[in-house]
Amino acid sequence: MALRPTDLLQKVRSVVFSTRWQGIGLDDFADHTTEDIGTRMARTEALARDLGKAVATEEKVLDELLPEVVASDGRLWSFGQGLLDATTDAGMMWSRLVTALTATDESLRKPQALRGFLHPLRARNPALATTLLDNAVEHETLARWYPFLQVAVDIELEDVARLKRSLAFGKAPVEMYIYLAYGRATDPIPAADLRELVLTMAEMPSGHDVALEILQMRLHSDEQRKQGIAPELIDAGCELIRKLAFTKKNDREDYGLGDIARSCLKGAKGAAVTKEICRKLKSAVAKYETSAFYHGDLLHGLFGAQPTAALDGLCGGDVKELEQGIRILEDVGIRKHALAVVSDEDLVRWCDQEPQTRYPAIAQVITISQRTSDNVPPRWTSIALRFLEKAPNPGEILKQFVAQFTPSSGWSGSLAAILESNATLLDQLGAYPDLSVPVRQEKERLRQWIEDQKRRETASDRERDERFE
């Protein structure tokens, strides 16, 4: 390379404070172009650790670099490990790092090297690591960073107690606890303690989303480890879902909420929470406090866990409330069909309670057809056929189905061709003699519709061709 570091300061600044993913060479900085990315990255992290060892034994270099160490990005985790490897007084080295951090402008502080230092210290001198973390909870500078430092080591029972103390002390911003969601940090925390932690966070300003993410990642980890979900975590999930507030400030993709709902909304308590949150969502949408579009994953989880309760909460009540629920399902259906996770039996059973209004309403939002491949005509879904069999007025249901022949979004090409393909569904209803007249009427209406669309497409193509001639 054209410019190569010639001394320790330059090497640290080139290697440790660099965020280049590909890394650089070994001590002689020779190129190793045949190595894969993983090998190059591991080699560069090892070099950063070696540089930490070298700096720990060079007082003048350490003094000059410390302000940059606590205010830089890069390979500070490995560098911090190296500082511990070579120091003869771990407590003093930690104190120097903290002093440098304190002297740095608060907006520029980056304590990554302290985390790297703590990680191996826990194994080599657990008593000192415990003391440093204990002191960090109420330290003028470190208190706000304590959760970030805590996850540098595997969490043990004494660490759980310290996390609770940190929350009670209130010096660390609740957003800082989000680091508990990463790297399976909460796996060792007993379920009852994690429940207490996340519910405490949820009561803090801006803490609800943090609590949700931590719980969601723990549930995901337990699932991957083939562990059952502890009752305490189920209870925590119910409480966090119940406390959801739908506002424009928190409109966001809600994949994690759907996961929590599917995993935690069990039994009678889960059913009650499902009804409550569905009603809350419906009210917020009606008041324009949120948009249903952002809550497809949540509704998917609610219907997957408690289909009947979700139907009651979202679509139950009088005709007006039913229409409100259908509009919400239509809006989220652009991204995710929430009713796709409801069994045919559950859906039919719910509609049978008030068949005159519920069948035609729900017919607007169920999935009516599917294809096994692009080269075969669509086939009716089992739930669509059940509706045609069970509804008091199957002709009305058929009209609702035909209205779905036009895609609402995500299509390209000729609409006339799409309509012609979907029209083959009507030919599959020969086994329903009671539908013969409605089918014939819908075929004629659809034929005229397709012809009109073909004329529009032909005129549009001609206009486009003339424009480019």
VOPAGU-2260 file (C-alpha; in pm, 1 decimal, decimal comma):
REM VOPAGU-2260
SITE   aa  ch    i         X         Y         Z
SITE  MET   A    0       0,0       0,0       0,0
SITE  ALA   A    1     119,4     357,9     -65,5
SITE  LEU   A    2     102,6     479,3     295,9
SITE  ARG   A    3     199,9     227,5     564,1
SITE  PRO   A    4     207,5     294,3     940,3
SITE  THR   A    5     562,7     332,1    1068,3
SITE  ASP   A    6     505,9     347,3    1441,1
SITE  LEU   A    7     262,0     235,0    1709,8
SITE  LEU   A    8      49,1     550,9    1705,8
SITE  GLN   A    9      -1,4     530,9    1332,3
SITE  LYS   A   10     -77,3     161,5    1344,7
SITE  VAL   A   11    -345,7     207,6    1610,0
SITE  ARG   A   12    -505,9     492,4    1418,8
SITE  SER   A   13    -496,3     296,5    1092,9
SITE  VAL   A   14    -614,4     -37,1    1229,7
SITE  VAL   A   15    -810,7      14,6    1553,5
SITE  PHE   A   16    -987,3     338,4    1460,7
SITE  SER   A   17   -1069,9     213,9    1111,4
SITE  THR   A   18   -1418,3      93,6    1018,6
SITE  ARG   A   19   -1308,5     -63,6     690,2
SITE  TRP   A   20   -1469,4    -408,7     675,2
SITE  GLN   A   21   -1199,1    -575,9     467,7
SITE  GLY   A   22    -920,9    -519,3     716,6
SITE  ILE   A   23    -551,9    -465,3     651,3
SITE  GLY   A   24    -237,7    -672,1     661,3
SITE  LEU   A   25     -34,0    -830,1     939,1
SITE  ASP   A   26     260,9    -669,7    1116,3
SITE  ASP   A   27     438,5    -609,4     786,9
SITE  PHE   A   28     103,6    -499,1     630,3
SITE  ALA   A   29     154,2    -729,2     334,4
SITE  ASP   A   30    -146,4    -804,4     118,6
SITE  HIS   A   31    -325,3   -1138,9     160,0
SITE  THR   A   32    -560,2   -1120,5    -131,9
SITE  THR   A   33    -634,0   -1492,5    -141,0
SITE  GLU   A   34    -796,8   -1496,2     204,4
SITE  ASP   A   35   -1173,6   -1499,8     240,5
SITE  ILE   A   36   -1352,7   -1214,1     414,4
SITE  GLY   A   37   -1401,0   -1399,7     742,8
SITE  THR   A   38   -1032,8   -1483,0     768,6
SITE  ARG   A   39    -927,7   -1126,7     690,2
SITE  MET   A   40   -1167,7    -984,7     949,6
SITE  ALA   A   41   -1050,1   -1229,2    1218,1
SITE  ARG   A   42    -688,0   -1152,8    1139,0
SITE  THR   A   43    -747,1    -779,6    1166,0
SITE  GLU   A   44    -931,0    -815,3    1499,0
SITE  ALA   A   45    -633,8   -1017,4    1627,4
SITE  LEU   A   46    -403,1    -738,4    1511,5
SITE  ALA   A   47    -618,1    -481,9    1697,3
SITE  ARG   A   48    -585,2    -690,7    2013,8
SITE  ASP   A   49    -208,1    -713,4    1971,4
SITE  LEU   A   50    -195,4    -336,9    1931,9
SITE  GLY   A   51    -388,0    -302,7    2259,2
SITE  LYS   A   52    -119,8    -512,6    2429,4
SITE  ALA   A   53     153,4    -295,8    2284,0
SITE  VAL   A   54     -15,2      29,8    2387,7
SITE  ALA   A   55     -69,0     -95,6    2744,6
SITE  THR   A   56     307,7    -110,4    2793,7
SITE  GLU   A   57     385,2     227,8    2634,3
SITE  GLU   A   58     285,7     502,3    2877,9
SITE  LYS   A   59     338,5     796,8    2644,8
SITE  VAL   A   60     148,4     631,3    2361,7
SITE  LEU   A   61    -133,6     531,8    2598,6
SITE  ASP   A   62    -163,7     887,2    2731,4
SITE  GLU   A   63    -181,7    1029,5    2379,9
SITE  LEU   A   64    -430,7     773,6    2251,0
SITE  LEU   A   65    -674,5     752,6    2544,4
SITE  PRO   A   66    -885,3    1054,2    2436,2
SITE  GLU   A   67    -925,9     893,2    2093,0
SITE  VAL   A   68    -989,8     545,3    2234,8
SITE  VAL   A   69   -1301,6     666,8    2419,1
SITE  ALA   A   70   -1432,0     879,2    2131,8
SITE  SER   A   71   -1378,2     658,9    1825,9
SITE  ASP   A   72   -1546,0     379,7    1635,4
SITE  GLY   A   73   -1361,3      78,2    1505,2
SITE  ARG   A   74   -1210,8    -235,0    1655,9
SITE  LEU   A   75   -1230,6    -111,0    2013,7
SITE  TRP   A   76   -1367,3    -438,7    2153,3
SITE  SER   A   77   -1051,6    -625,2    2051,6
SITE  PHE   A   78    -827,9    -332,3    2145,9
SITE  GLY   A   79    -983,9    -321,9    2495,3
SITE  GLN   A   80    -914,0    -692,9    2537,3
SITE  GLY   A   81    -553,6    -627,1    2444,6
SITE  LEU   A   82    -526,5    -352,8    2707,1
SITE  LEU   A   83    -629,3    -605,4    2972,3
SITE  ASP   A   84    -394,8    -872,4    2835,9
SITE  ALA   A   85     -83,3    -661,3    2896,0
SITE  THR   A   86    -170,2    -441,8    3193,6
SITE  THR   A   87     -19,7    -517,2    3531,8
SITE  ASP   A   88    -294,7    -329,4    3716,9
SITE  ALA   A   89    -641,7    -388,6    3571,5
SITE  GLY   A   90    -809,7    -156,9    3822,3
SITE  MET   A   91    -579,3     130,1    3735,2
SITE  MET   A   92    -620,9      75,3    3359,5
SITE  TRP   A   93    -999,4      81,9    3402,5
SITE  SER   A   94    -973,4     402,6    3604,1
SITE  ARG   A   95    -769,7     566,2    3327,6
SITE  LEU   A   96   -1025,5     466,5    3066,1
SITE  VAL   A   97   -1308,6     605,8    3277,5
SITE  THR   A   98   -1119,7     927,2    3344,9
SITE  ALA   A   99   -1062,5     976,4    2972,3
SITE  LEU   A  100   -1428,7     905,4    2902,8
SITE  THR   A  101   -1536,4    1158,4    3165,5
SITE  ALA   A  102   -1309,7    1421,8    3011,0
SITE  THR   A  103   -1471,7    1367,5    2670,2
SITE  ASP   A  104   -1769,8    1573,7    2560,9
SITE  GLU   A  105   -2081,0    1375,6    2653,0
SITE  SER   A  106   -2208,1    1371,0    2294,2
SITE  LEU   A  107   -1881,3    1215,0    2173,2
SITE  ARG   A  108   -1835,9     940,7    2433,1
SITE  LYS   A  109   -1796,9     585,7    2300,2
SITE  PRO   A  110   -1711,9     329,8    2569,7
SITE  GLN   A  111   -1665,5      27,7    2339,7
SITE  ALA   A  112   -1309,7     -28,3    2466,7
SITE  LEU   A  113   -1442,8     -55,8    2822,8
SITE  ARG   A  114   -1671,8    -336,4    2709,7
SITE  GLY   A  115   -1381,7    -518,7    2547,3
SITE  PHE   A  116   -1182,6    -476,1    2867,4
SITE  LEU   A  117   -1464,6    -612,2    3086,4
SITE  HIS   A  118   -1530,2    -922,4    2877,5
SITE  PRO   A  119   -1209,8   -1116,8    2958,6
SITE  LEU   A  120   -1179,3    -951,9    3302,0
SITE  ARG   A  121   -1493,1   -1137,8    3414,3
SITE  ALA   A  122   -1312,8   -1471,8    3366,8
SITE  ARG   A  123    -972,5   -1362,3    3497,7
SITE  ASN   A  124   -1075,8   -1155,0    3797,9
SITE  PRO   A  125   -1450,7   -1194,1    3859,1
SITE  ALA   A  126   -1438,0   -1005,6    4190,2
SITE  LEU   A  127   -1289,3    -696,4    4024,4
SITE  ALA   A  128   -1532,8    -718,3    3732,3
SITE  THR   A  129   -1820,1    -732,7    3980,7
SITE  THR   A  130   -1688,8    -430,4    4167,9
SITE  LEU   A  131   -1648,2    -228,1    3849,0
SITE  LEU   A  132   -2001,6    -307,3    3734,0
SITE  ASP   A  133   -2144,2    -236,9    4079,8
SITE  ASN   A  134   -1975,8     102,7    4081,8
SITE  ALA   A  135   -2089,8     178,3    3727,9
SITE  VAL   A  136   -2458,5     176,1    3825,6
SITE  GLU   A  137   -2435,1     505,4    4014,8
SITE  HIS   A  138   -2115,6     647,2    3865,2
SITE  GLU   A  139   -2153,1    1002,8    3740,3
SITE  THR   A  140   -2025,8     911,9    3392,5
SITE  LEU   A  141   -2084,8     538,1    3361,3
SITE  ALA   A  142   -2439,1     516,2    3503,1
SITE  ARG   A  143   -2602,9     605,4    3170,6
SITE  TRP   A  144   -2383,2     347,0    2996,2
SITE  TYR   A  145   -2424,8      72,1    3254,6
SITE  PRO   A  146   -2662,8    -153,8    3049,9
SITE  PHE   A  147   -2423,0    -128,0    2753,4
SITE  LEU   A  148   -2136,0    -236,2    2977,7
SITE  GLN   A  149   -2333,4    -511,1    3150,7
SITE  VAL   A  150   -2397,4    -706,1    2831,0
SITE  ALA   A  151   -2022,7    -731,9    2773,0
SITE  VAL   A  152   -2033,4   -1033,4    3007,4
SITE  ASP   A  153   -2268,5   -1327,6    3044,2
SITE  ILE   A  154   -2545,6   -1228,9    3282,3
SITE  GLU   A  155   -2552,6   -1410,7    3615,8
SITE  LEU   A  156   -2785,4   -1379,9    3915,6
SITE  GLU   A  157   -2586,4   -1096,4    4071,8
SITE  ASP   A  158   -2605,3    -912,9    3739,4
SITE  VAL   A  159   -2983,8    -947,7    3735,7
SITE  ALA   A  160   -3002,5    -781,5    4075,8
SITE  ARG   A  161   -2776,1    -505,7    3947,6
SITE  LEU   A  162   -2999,8    -449,6    3643,7
SITE  LYS   A  163   -3295,8    -405,2    3877,0
SITE  ARG   A  164   -3094,8    -160,7    4086,4
SITE  SER   A  165   -3003,4      35,3    3774,6
SITE  LEU   A  166   -3366,7      61,4    3671,4
SITE  ALA   A  167   -3464,0     177,4    4018,5
SITE  PHE   A  168   -3181,3     432,5    4025,7
SITE  GLY   A  169   -3302,3     573,6    3694,8
SITE  LYS   A  170   -2977,2     724,7    3570,2
SITE  ALA   A  171   -2952,4     511,2    3254,4
SITE  PRO   A  172   -3191,9     615,2    2975,1
SITE  VAL   A  173   -3441,5     338,2    2912,1
SITE  GLU   A  174   -3327,4     321,4    2548,5
SITE  MET   A  175   -2988,2     200,4    2671,6
SITE  TYR   A  176   -3145,1    -124,8    2794,0
SITE  ILE   A  177   -3214,5    -220,5    2431,2
SITE  TYR   A  178   -2872,4    -387,8    2434,2
SITE  LEU   A  179   -3033,9    -665,7    2638,0
SITE  ALA   A  180   -3219,2    -763,2    2319,4
SITE  TYR   A  181   -2898,7    -844,0    2131,2
SITE  GLY   A  182   -2673,6   -1147,2    2126,4
SITE  ARG   A  183   -2902,5   -1366,1    2340,8
SITE  ALA   A  184   -2805,6   -1152,1    2639,4
SITE  THR   A  185   -3119,9   -1238,9    2837,3
SITE  ASP   A  186   -3099,8   -1616,9    2788,6
SITE  PRO   A  187   -2956,0   -1676,9    3138,6
SITE  ILE   A  188   -3208,2   -1448,7    3312,8
SITE  PRO   A  189   -3479,4   -1646,9    3496,6
SITE  ALA   A  190   -3823,5   -1592,6    3345,6
SITE  ALA   A  191   -3968,9   -1434,3    3660,1
SITE  ASP   A  192   -3685,3   -1182,9    3675,4
SITE  LEU   A  193   -3711,8   -1099,4    3306,3
SITE  ARG   A  194   -4084,1   -1041,9    3349,5
SITE  GLU   A  195   -4011,0    -795,4    3629,7
SITE  LEU   A  196   -3744,5    -618,8    3424,5
SITE  VAL   A  197   -3948,2    -570,0    3107,1
SITE  LEU   A  198   -4264,6    -465,5    3289,5
SITE  THR   A  199   -4062,7    -211,4    3486,9
SITE  MET   A  200   -3917,6     -73,2    3163,5
SITE  ALA   A  201   -4262,2     -59,5    3004,8
SITE  GLU   A  202   -4378,0     182,1    3274,9
SITE  MET   A  203   -4096,0     425,0    3196,0
SITE  PRO   A  204   -4136,9     700,2    2934,6
SITE  SER   A  205   -4046,9     555,0    2592,4
SITE  GLY   A  206   -3982,5     219,4    2757,8
SITE  HIS   A  207   -4266,4      13,4    2612,6
SITE  ASP   A  208   -4101,2     -47,4    2276,0
SITE  VAL   A  209   -3772,9    -138,2    2445,2
SITE  ALA   A  210   -3950,1    -392,3    2665,7
SITE  LEU   A  211   -4128,0    -541,9    2364,9
SITE  GLU   A  212   -3806,4    -591,7    2170,7
SITE  ILE   A  213   -3626,8    -751,1    2463,0
SITE  LEU   A  214   -3913,2    -992,9    2524,6
SITE  GLN   A  215   -3953,9   -1073,3    2155,6
SITE  MET   A  216   -3586,7   -1166,0    2121,7
SITE  ARG   A  217   -3601,4   -1385,1    2433,4
SITE  LEU   A  218   -3907,6   -1566,2    2298,2
SITE  HIS   A  219   -3728,3   -1615,8    1966,3
SITE  SER   A  220   -3424,3   -1754,8    2145,2
SITE  ASP   A  221   -3630,7   -1993,8    2359,2
SITE  GLU   A  222   -3804,9   -2118,2    2046,8
SITE  GLN   A  223   -3474,1   -2183,9    1870,4
SITE  ARG   A  224   -3347,7   -2369,4    2177,0
SITE  LYS   A  225   -3663,9   -2583,8    2171,6
SITE  GLN   A  226   -3764,4   -2460,5    2514,4
SITE  GLY   A  227   -4121,4   -2411,6    2615,9
SITE  ILE   A  228   -4233,2   -2060,7    2697,3
SITE  ALA   A  229   -4232,9   -2001,8    3071,2
SITE  PRO   A  230   -4565,0   -1887,8    3223,1
SITE  GLU   A  231   -4397,2   -1570,5    3349,4
SITE  LEU   A  232   -4297,2   -1474,3    2994,6
SITE  ILE   A  233   -4646,5   -1548,7    2867,0
SITE  ASP   A  234   -4784,5   -1320,9    3136,3
SITE  ALA   A  235   -4532,3   -1050,2    3046,7
SITE  GLY   A  236   -4633,6   -1072,9    2680,8
SITE  CYS   A  237   -5001,3   -1038,7    2769,3
SITE  GLU   A  238   -4931,6    -730,1    2979,4
SITE  LEU   A  239   -4714,8    -562,8    2715,7
SITE  ILE   A  240   -4969,7    -624,8    2439,5
SITE  ARG   A  241   -5250,7    -500,6    2663,8
SITE  LYS   A  242   -5063,2    -175,2    2730,5
SITE  LEU   A  243   -5007,9     -96,3    2362,8
SITE  ALA   A  244   -5095,5     260,0    2270,1
SITE  PHE   A  245   -5178,6     327,2    1905,6
SITE  THR   A  246   -5056,3     669,7    1803,1
SITE  LYS   A  247   -4895,4     821,6    1497,5
SITE  LYS   A  248   -4575,6     847,3    1699,3
SITE  ASN   A  249   -4539,4     470,5    1713,0
SITE  ASP   A  250   -4667,3     373,9    1368,0
SITE  ARG   A  251   -4405,2     125,8    1256,8
SITE  GLU   A  252   -4356,4    -219,5    1121,3
SITE  ASP   A  253   -4474,3    -450,5    1398,5
SITE  TYR   A  254   -4320,8    -790,3    1323,9
SITE  GLY   A  255   -4216,2    -835,8    1686,1
SITE  LEU   A  256   -4566,5    -766,2    1813,0
SITE  GLY   A  257   -4704,2   -1043,5    1597,3
SITE  ASP   A  258   -4448,2   -1285,6    1739,3
SITE  ILE   A  259   -4534,6   -1192,2    2096,1
SITE  ALA   A  260   -4906,6   -1220,9    2030,0
SITE  ARG   A  261   -4873,3   -1568,1    1876,6
SITE  SER   A  262   -4655,2   -1689,5    2162,8
SITE  CYS   A  263   -4818,9   -1530,3    2464,5
SITE  LEU   A  264   -5190,7   -1476,2    2410,8
SITE  LYS   A  265   -5292,1   -1812,3    2551,3
SITE  GLY   A  266   -5603,2   -1920,4    2737,9
SITE  ALA   A  267   -5871,5   -1702,2    2887,7
SITE  LYS   A  268   -5639,0   -1413,4    2972,0
SITE  GLY   A  269   -5504,9   -1414,1    2616,4
SITE  ALA   A  270   -5858,5   -1403,4    2477,9
SITE  ALA   A  271   -5948,1   -1108,2    2698,3
SITE  VAL   A  272   -5634,1    -918,2    2598,9
SITE  THR   A  273   -5700,8    -992,4    2230,6
SITE  LYS   A  274   -6051,1    -847,7    2248,0
SITE  GLU   A  275   -5927,5    -543,2    2436,6
SITE  ILE   A  276   -5642,6    -463,4    2198,3
SITE  CYS   A  277   -5858,3    -516,7    1889,0
SITE  ARG   A  278   -6115,6    -271,7    2023,1
SITE  LYS   A  279   -5840,2     -26,0    2110,7
SITE  LEU   A  280   -5698,7     -49,6    1757,8
SITE  LYS   A  281   -6041,9      -3,3    1602,7
SITE  SER   A  282   -6103,3     305,3    1814,7
SITE  ALA   A  283   -5762,1     454,3    1730,6
SITE  VAL   A  284   -5815,1     400,8    1357,0
SITE  ALA   A  285   -6161,0     557,7    1375,2
SITE  LYS   A  286   -6010,9     864,6    1546,0
SITE  TYR   A  287   -5726,4     882,4    1289,1
SITE  GLU   A  288   -5475,1     830,4    1566,7
SITE  THR   A  289   -5307,9     552,5    1368,0
SITE  SER   A  290   -5337,8     365,2    1038,9
SITE  ALA   A  291   -5436,4       0,8    1017,5
SITE  PHE   A  292   -5170,1     -43,2     748,9
SITE  TYR   A  293   -4894,5     -49,3    1011,7
SITE  HIS   A  294   -5046,5    -325,6    1221,8
SITE  GLY   A  295   -5075,5    -622,5     988,9
SITE  ASP   A  296   -4824,4    -836,2    1176,1
SITE  LEU   A  297   -4994,4    -764,9    1507,1
SITE  LEU   A  298   -5335,0    -864,8    1368,7
SITE  HIS   A  299   -5181,9   -1174,0    1207,8
SITE  GLY   A  300   -5051,9   -1275,1    1549,4
SITE  LEU   A  301   -5379,7   -1196,6    1724,2
SITE  PHE   A  302   -5586,0   -1401,7    1478,8
SITE  GLY   A  303   -5332,9   -1684,0    1494,3
SITE  ALA   A  304   -5346,5   -1701,6    1873,1
SITE  GLN   A  305   -5712,6   -1616,5    1942,3
SITE  PRO   A  306   -5919,3   -1625,4    1620,6
SITE  THR   A  307   -6263,6   -1600,1    1779,4
SITE  ALA   A  308   -6163,0   -1332,8    2028,5
SITE  ALA   A  309   -5996,3   -1131,5    1751,1
SITE  LEU   A  310   -6308,0   -1152,8    1534,0
SITE  ASP   A  311   -6524,5   -1045,7    1827,5
SITE  GLY   A  312   -6295,5    -759,1    1918,0
SITE  LEU   A  313   -6240,6    -626,9    1566,9
SITE  CYS   A  314   -6566,2    -710,7    1389,1
SITE  GLY   A  315   -6815,9    -781,8    1664,9
SITE  GLY   A  316   -7096,0    -546,7    1760,8
SITE  ASP   A  317   -7350,0    -371,5    1539,9
SITE  VAL   A  318   -7333,8    -327,0    1162,7
SITE  LYS   A  319   -7129,7      -7,7    1191,4
SITE  GLU   A  320   -6867,6    -177,8    1406,7
SITE  LEU   A  321   -6860,2    -472,3    1167,8
SITE  GLU   A  322   -6793,8    -236,7     877,1
SITE  GLN   A  323   -6514,8     -66,6    1072,2
SITE  GLY   A  324   -6347,4    -401,1    1132,9
SITE  ILE   A  325   -6376,3    -500,1     766,5
SITE  ARG   A  326   -6213,5    -173,7     657,0
SITE  ILE   A  327   -5921,1    -244,8     888,5
SITE  LEU   A  328   -5883,7    -596,5     747,1
SITE  GLU   A  329   -5895,3    -455,4     394,5
SITE  ASP   A  330   -5622,5    -203,7     476,9
SITE  VAL   A  331   -5387,3    -456,8     632,7
SITE  GLY   A  332   -5468,8    -708,8     357,9
SITE  ILE   A  333   -5253,3    -503,0     124,5
SITE  ARG   A  334   -4955,3    -643,9     313,8
SITE  LYS   A  335   -5081,9    -944,8     504,1
SITE  HIS   A  336   -5412,7   -1132,2     503,9
SITE  ALA   A  337   -5483,7   -1161,4     875,4
SITE  LEU   A  338   -5771,2   -1407,9     825,1
SITE  ALA   A  339   -5543,4   -1651,4     642,3
SITE  VAL   A  340   -5440,6   -1799,3     978,9
SITE  VAL   A  341   -5801,3   -1860,1    1089,9
SITE  SER   A  342   -5934,4   -2210,9    1027,5
SITE  ASP   A  343   -6239,1   -2260,6     806,2
SITE  GLU   A  344   -6431,0   -2402,8    1100,4
SITE  ASP   A  345   -6358,8   -2107,0    1328,6
SITE  LEU   A  346   -6455,5   -1856,1    1060,7
SITE  VAL   A  347   -6776,5   -2034,4     962,7
SITE  ARG   A  348   -6873,2   -2084,3    1325,7
SITE  TRP   A  349   -6831,7   -1712,2    1392,4
SITE  CYS   A  350   -7031,5   -1611,4    1084,0
SITE  ASP   A  351   -7309,7   -1856,0    1174,0
SITE  GLN   A  352   -7382,5   -1652,7    1486,1
SITE  GLU   A  353   -7516,8   -1363,7    1271,6
SITE  PRO   A  354   -7523,1   -1507,5     918,6
SITE  GLN   A  355   -7721,2   -1232,3     745,3
SITE  THR   A  356   -7456,0    -966,5     811,4
SITE  ARG   A  357   -7135,6   -1153,5     884,4
SITE  TYR   A  358   -7111,2   -1377,9     576,7
SITE  PRO   A  359   -7129,7   -1096,6     317,6
SITE  ALA   A  360   -6901,3    -875,1     526,4
SITE  ILE   A  361   -6629,0   -1135,4     578,0
SITE  ALA   A  362   -6661,6   -1244,8     213,1
SITE  GLN   A  363   -6494,8    -915,6     122,3
SITE  VAL   A  364   -6170,3    -999,8     302,9
SITE  ILE   A  365   -6112,2   -1374,7     282,9
SITE  THR   A  366   -5873,9   -1523,7      28,6
SITE  ILE   A  367   -6101,8   -1666,8    -241,2
SITE  SER   A  368   -5857,2   -1836,0    -480,1
SITE  GLN   A  369   -5509,6   -1979,2    -510,4
SITE  ARG   A  370   -5276,5   -2115,6    -778,0
SITE  THR   A  371   -5043,2   -2409,0    -760,5
SITE  SER   A  372   -4827,7   -2248,1   -1032,4
SITE  ASP   A  373   -4837,2   -1960,6   -1279,2
SITE  ASN   A  374   -4929,9   -2189,9   -1564,9
SITE  VAL   A  375   -5252,7   -2329,8   -1421,3
SITE  PRO   A  376   -5588,7   -2156,4   -1368,4
SITE  PRO   A  377   -5679,0   -2039,9   -1015,8
SITE  ARG   A  378   -5888,5   -2265,1    -793,0
SITE  TRP   A  379   -6137,8   -2166,5    -523,4
SITE  THR   A  380   -6009,6   -2188,1    -166,6
SITE  SER   A  381   -6190,0   -2419,9      70,6
SITE  ILE   A  382   -6318,8   -2127,3     276,6
SITE  ALA   A  383   -6467,2   -1958,2     -32,1
SITE  LEU   A  384   -6661,1   -2273,4    -117,9
SITE  ARG   A  385   -6776,8   -2307,8     242,7
SITE  PHE   A  386   -6914,9   -1954,2     228,2
SITE  LEU   A  387   -7106,4   -2033,3     -91,3
SITE  GLU   A  388   -7252,5   -2340,7      79,8
SITE  LYS   A  389   -7337,0   -2187,3     417,8
SITE  ALA   A  390   -7432,8   -1825,3     352,6
SITE  PRO   A  391   -7807,9   -1742,7     352,8
SITE  ASN   A  392   -7769,0   -1561,8      18,7
SITE  PRO   A  393   -7492,6   -1728,1    -185,7
SITE  GLY   A  394   -7560,5   -1501,9    -483,7
SITE  GLU   A  395   -7464,0   -1199,7    -274,3
SITE  ILE   A  396   -7149,1   -1379,4    -163,3
SITE  LEU   A  397   -7061,0   -1454,3    -524,5
SITE  LYS   A  398   -7083,3   -1083,5    -611,3
SITE  GLN   A  399   -6838,8   -1007,4    -330,6
SITE  PHE   A  400   -6603,1   -1273,1    -465,0
SITE  VAL   A  401   -6617,4   -1143,5    -822,1
SITE  ALA   A  402   -6533,8    -798,3    -691,5
SITE  GLN   A  403   -6202,4    -950,1    -578,5
SITE  PHE   A  404   -6119,8   -1064,5    -933,1
SITE  THR   A  405   -5955,7    -725,0    -984,3
SITE  PRO   A  406   -5626,2    -715,2    -792,5
SITE  SER   A  407   -5604,7    -431,1    -542,8
SITE  SER   A  408   -5228,2    -386,7    -577,6
SITE  GLY   A  409   -4905,1    -552,2    -681,3
SITE  TRP   A  410   -5002,9    -651,8   -1035,8
SITE  SER   A  411   -4855,0    -573,1   -1373,4
SITE  GLY   A  412   -4941,3    -642,8   -1736,1
SITE  SER   A  413   -5288,5    -668,2   -1881,3
SITE  LEU   A  414   -5579,5    -633,0   -1641,1
SITE  ALA   A  415   -5804,5    -790,3   -1905,8
SITE  ALA   A  416   -5583,8   -1100,4   -1903,8
SITE  ILE   A  417   -5601,0   -1119,3   -1522,8
SITE  LEU   A  418   -5979,7   -1090,9   -1532,1
SITE  GLU   A  419   -6007,1   -1361,6   -1800,5
SITE  SER   A  420   -5795,8   -1595,3   -1589,4
SITE  ASN   A  421   -6002,1   -1529,3   -1276,8
SITE  ALA   A  422   -6324,4   -1570,2   -1475,6
SITE  THR   A  423   -6244,9   -1943,0   -1503,9
SITE  LEU   A  424   -6337,2   -1968,1   -1137,2
SITE  LEU   A  425   -6702,5   -1925,9   -1234,5
SITE  ASP   A  426   -6680,3   -2236,2   -1456,0
SITE  GLN   A  427   -6589,8   -2440,3   -1147,7
SITE  LEU   A  428   -6928,2   -2387,9    -980,0
SITE  GLY   A  429   -7127,8   -2640,4   -1178,0
SITE  ALA   A  430   -7184,2   -2848,5    -865,4
SITE  TYR   A  431   -7387,4   -2562,5    -712,7
SITE  PRO   A  432   -7722,6   -2563,3    -895,2
SITE  ASP   A  433   -7863,3   -2291,5    -666,9
SITE  LEU   A  434   -7597,4   -2061,9    -808,8
SITE  SER   A  435   -7671,5   -2121,7   -1176,8
SITE  VAL   A  436   -7855,0   -1791,7   -1226,2
SITE  PRO   A  437   -7608,5   -1576,5   -1026,9
SITE  VAL   A  438   -7316,4   -1744,8   -1205,7
SITE  ARG   A  439   -7468,2   -1672,7   -1546,1
SITE  GLN   A  440   -7530,8   -1310,4   -1448,0
SITE  GLU   A  441   -7177,9   -1264,7   -1316,5
SITE  LYS   A  442   -7029,2   -1423,7   -1629,7
SITE  GLU   A  443   -7214,1   -1177,6   -1852,6
SITE  ARG   A  444   -7118,8    -881,9   -1635,9
SITE  LEU   A  445   -6759,8    -997,8   -1631,3
SITE  ARG   A  446   -6755,6   -1052,4   -2009,5
SITE  GLN   A  447   -6859,7    -691,7   -2071,0
SITE  TRP   A  448   -6609,3    -572,0   -1815,7
SITE  ILE   A  449   -6326,3    -761,2   -1990,2
SITE  GLU   A  450   -6426,4    -629,4   -2334,0
SITE  ASP   A  451   -6430,0    -271,8   -2206,5
SITE  GLN   A  452   -6091,1    -320,9   -2047,4
SITE  LYS   A  453   -5945,8    -467,6   -2369,5
SITE  ARG   A  454   -6066,3    -162,2   -2563,7
SITE  ARG   A  455   -5902,5      70,1   -2310,9
SITE  GLU   A  456   -5576,9    -123,4   -2321,2
SITE  THR   A  457   -5574,3    -127,0   -2702,1
SITE  ALA   A  458   -5634,8     247,7   -2716,0
SITE  SER   A  459   -5363,0     306,7   -2455,2
SITE  ASP   A  460   -5113,9      90,8   -2648,1
SITE  ARG   A  461   -5192,1     272,4   -2971,6
SITE  GLU   A  462   -5146,7     612,3   -2807,5
SITE  ARG   A  463   -4814,6     506,1   -2660,2
SITE  ASP   A  464   -4688,1     371,3   -2992,9
SITE  GLU   A  465   -4787,1     691,1   -3174,2
SITE  ARG   A  466   -4612,5     900,3   -2910,6
SITE  PHE   A  467   -4282,9     722,9   -2969,4
SITE  GLU   A  468   -4297,5     707,1   -3348,3
